Amino acid sequence: MIKNKLILFISLVLNIGYAQNVSVSGKVLAEKESVAFVNIYLKNTQVGTSSNEDGLFELKNIPPGNYTLIASTIGYSPFSKTVIIKEGENQLINISLVPSIESLDEMVVTGTLKPVSRLESPVPVEVYKPTFFKKNPTASIFEALQNVNGVRPQVNCNVCNTGDIHINGLEGPYTLVLIDGMPIVSGLGTVYGLSGIPNSLIEQIEIVKGPASTLYGSEAVGGLINIITKNNLTAPVFSADSFATDWGEYNLDIGTKVTIRKKTSLLLGVNYFKYDNPIDNNGDNFTDLTLQDRISVFQKWNFERKKSRIFTLAGRFFYEDRWGGEMQWTPEFRGGDEIYGESIYTRRWEVLGKYQLPFKEQLMLSFSYNDHSQNSVYGDVPYLADQRIGFTQLTWDKILSKHSILAGTALRYNYYDDNTPATSDINGNKPDEVVIPSVFLQDEIAFNKKHSLLLGARYDYDDRHGSIFTPRGAYRFKFTDNDILRLNAGTGFRVVNLFTEEHAALTGSREVVITEELKPERSFNVNLNYLKKIYSGNGTFVTLDASLFYTNFQNIIIPDYDTNPNQIIYDNLNGKSVSKGVSANVDIALPNSFKVMFGGTLQDVSNTENGITKRQILTESYSANWGLSYTIRPWHLTLDYTGNLYGPMRLPTLGGSDPRRDFSPTWSIQNIQFTYGGMKNFEIYAGIKNLLNWTPNNGNPFIIARANDPFDKEVTFDNNGNAVATANNPNALTFDPTYVYGPNQGIRSFLGLRYTLN
């Protein structure tokens, strides 16, 4: 009897122990990479853990029952799954995380020149990860930004398809583009340098809307875009991404990481793009899309030093041969007046780096240098230009009680020479060469967890224009951890070089008229931003980011197409130019792998002179962007539907007799993509771009004026140089390819393959 009771007791103990030792284990992955330190728990229980360095996890001692498994970490949408625990059945569950559209707690540097959590930054900074851009794969950063709210890639020429980036309706030259915080892309590079940055090496893109001249100097008037490359330590060992379209475009991105020796590593990236298939769907005998042959090589060296001090050195070489024009054009017609073509050879190299000085204080030396050479012809007009920009900056970062102080000095060297009157005087050729020294000081005061205030000022000295002072301030009020209000105010300035920024000054037959010595442009901006985060119990994550903005410009330089249809007149505006509006983004991530992103902007950009107010040319009054994503996990299939919508904008016509529309219609470009990730290390994606087959020629009799006579050989002019109506030119037009507000490329399919080895 006693023996039977003992056996029964031992059996009961073993069964209880067995039941209590049921476990759930597995691995956390995101885009086939392991994710460390993810919080994993069973909802409404005390059972929880975190994944280790390899992404592995184990939940132990789980009683039988039904549970909701939650996994969450910064930068990814929350994961939720129902788990049924039965006695004696251990479970293996692999968790697949999806990076969030925008990561609220990412470290950002662009707003304050020092690393800070995006939530704690007093300056609103938008952060976009590579996952965002993979939803609509493109061959260049220029095209990739089309799905960012308030940011619009503007094509400036129907023939060569060069362009710039508009932020909140402001022209491209007001946008400063940085690579790893260095002002690499400017001047000539603004027009051609946004292509060829290897997408495989981009860690994230940070966007600040509004003046940032206090920290970055000239050109950061309307906003800035900081392209941050991957860290050598965390980049994949090898990655490749290639796609092709049925138009004949081919793009290849390759990235690799190499350890040279114990304390030295190299990140290498190559981008190659090829398009050599002339297409003329609109029937004007001009190429709809510029032919391009482009290669870019990027490398970034990282050197480990004592006390984890920073030393990185990076370089990029870029070469591009692009042309557009009449379909029968061949290189032997380059520069002649028989067959029209715009041919641009661009060679560019850049070097940039950061070196933390070996002192107890936080002293960082940053430097960059670029050399841009351009050999181009626009019909029979040659444009040969060389630009060199050197930049060095020393910053001191110090925390004193509640004060986070950043002080620095910078030196910028600009050299520019071309074959136009811009760099000549009565004595002959005279390159534009200037050295601009600067000093700046910034203090961020943290009164408490809810209130912080940032004050900053910068002083620049330019021999051509004297002293330039740019102050700014920013206030952050944190109602709760999920509600943040930011108020920013500041000034900006910009020194203009028309021939590096205004493509219209070189193409077509309009005469360029500069009526006065151009003064630096100045701006004052106020931005009110509200950020709201919402976490629901079922794993839904919502963010709302809304802003009111107002910018007032002085001395703004805007090309005047209206006074004389045969001229482009440049002068400082004798009046005011105002950009104002409201912008909002909503991101929703649901636990069933469905994500929604929607953004919209309402804006009014106008110029007032002599009491007359006009809407600024090529500026939309409203725009919207969206992205819908859904992952069918059992099929390893993701569907992405992205698009944008732009309201009417005023266009540069050739006077009242021009039959082309004075305003563009409301237009939209929409895309769909399917991505299959069921193979180890591989992804296959395919889709359709421009589903609506929209192009600017819809509703217009033509896009390029006098495309049949690009050298104006059959145009009759009066004594004042104005075109006269004749039998073969009834509207008195001249050749003009600048009537453009969107891409001429219609619907097309694409197919791509990605490979990643960690």
Secondary structure, DSSP 8 states (H G I E B T S, - for coil): -HHHHHHHHHHHHHHHHHHHT--EEEEEEETTEE--S-EEEETTSS-EEE--TTSEEEE----SEEEEEEEE-TTEE-EEEEEEE-TT--EE--EE-EE-SS-TT-EE-TTTSS-EETTT-SS--EEE-HHHHHTS--SBHHHHGGGSTTEEEEE--TTT--EEEEETTB-GGGEEEEETTEEEE-THHHHHTTB---GGGEEEEEEEES--HHHH-TTTTSEEEEEEE--TTTS-SEEEEEEEETTS-EEEEEEEEEEEETTEEEEEEEEEEEE-----TTSSSB-SS-EEEEEEEEEEEEE--GGG--EEEEEEEEEEEEEEEBTT--GGGTT-SSS-EEEEEEEEEEEEEEEE-SSSSEEEEEEEEEEEEEEEEETTEEEEEEEEEEEEEEEEEEEETTEEEEEEEEEEEEEEEESSGGGEETTEE--EEEEEEEEEEEEEEE-SSSEEEEEEEEEEEETTTEEEEEEEEEEEEEEETTEEEEEEEEEEEE---HHHH-GGGTSSS-EEEE-S----EEEEEEEEEEEEEEE-TTS-EEEEEEEEEEEEEES-B--B-SS-TTEEEE-B-SEEEEEEEEEEEEEEE-TTSEEEEEEEEEEEEEEEETTEEEE-TT--SEEEEEEEEEEEGGGTEEEEEEEEEE---B---SSTT--S-SB---EEEEEEEEEEEEETTEEEEEEEE-TT---TTTTSS-SSBTTT-TT-TT-EE-TTS-EE-BTTBTT----B----SS-----EEEEEEEEEE-
